Amino acid sequence: MTTILRLPFFLKPIYETDLIRVGKKKDGGYLIPKKSLENTLILYSFGLAADWSFEEDFYHYTKSKIYCYDHTVNRNFFLKLFLCSPKTILKFFQYKIFFDEKDKFHIRKMICPTKSYSNSLREDSLADLDSIINDTTNNKNFFKIDIEGHEYRILDQIKKYSSSMNGLAIEFHDCDLHIDKIKNFIDNFELQLVHIHVNNWALVDSNNFPRVFELTFSTKDFNKKVTNLKKKFPTLLDVPNNPLYEDLSIEFSD
């Protein structure tokens, strides 16, 4: 018997826009609005690790400025990769070529409210939207957020700066523990939910509720109401995060 994932109805997109896949065809790629690519001047990307295929594709389409924040990617990070497999030395050179410090920047800071502190951290080692966004007069910014659970700490700031965004792709983690926070965010966010995709690397609980999923939001100017109320997820554009296993169908209910 095929397993069907079960999600609350508020996670079913009731708005739609033309989407395009940006990034590789597995974990690391996202479906985002085509019009975002046509109207973005700056990509803010939170979360990098050893995969910047999304950022590479985004730059290929837009030639926009890219500011990527991830405090974990440093020389020790690449040294560990090299010790696991000498072939990964190529990743370091690819990284150096892409993040040229001209149009594409990697900032080694943790995304977290800047009023947080730790004895092991310098005062300037944290970044959040309050410290990043200076110009709120246009919506030429796109945000990609995959920070392994830290996204909940900046949701209020994302809502605060929604008028400066034309799109957002965000991965939510431990969704079974934070479903009320996710609902509050969707209900109070200025951008509209246009896509959902479940990350099939993550666990699914006994009620067939997935613990990790990706949501795409688009500014209202790009969207229309869904006309096909029977629209199925995953869509034909979706690709499994783990290519060894197919994506499971989603059923939405009240």
Buried (B, 14 or more C-beta within 10 A) or exposed (E): EEEEBBBEEBBBBBBBBEBBBBBBEBBBBBBBBBBBBEBBBBBBBBBBEBBBBBBBBBBEBBEBBBBBBBBEBEEEBBEEBBEEEEEBEEBBEBBEEBBEEEEBEBBBBBBBBBEEEEEEBEEEBBBBBEBBBEEEEEBBBBBBBBBEEBBBBBBEBBBBBBEBBBBBBBBBBBBEEBBEBBEBBBEEBBBBBBBBBBBBBBEBEEEBBBBBBBBBBBBEEBBEEBEEEEEEBBBEEBBBBEEEEEBBEBBBEE
